[in-house]
């Protein structure tokens, strides 16, 4: 499946452009830039989600984890073992 493309003009630092030209053939430069931009946009989106969700977890809402998740999981496993034995 092919994706429609559109030309865009960007200003890049001269040294970055020269490095791109040295490292990548003319036919592949747009693909390399597009792939790098996709990766960076994905990272920025994830960073935004992490920043907006920071603090969503409140300890007071989950007292079962007061002693840590390991203790909680051990209690769960112990209780299911007992019910399987009966």
Order of alpha helices (4+ residues) and beta strands (2+ residues): alpha-alpha-alpha
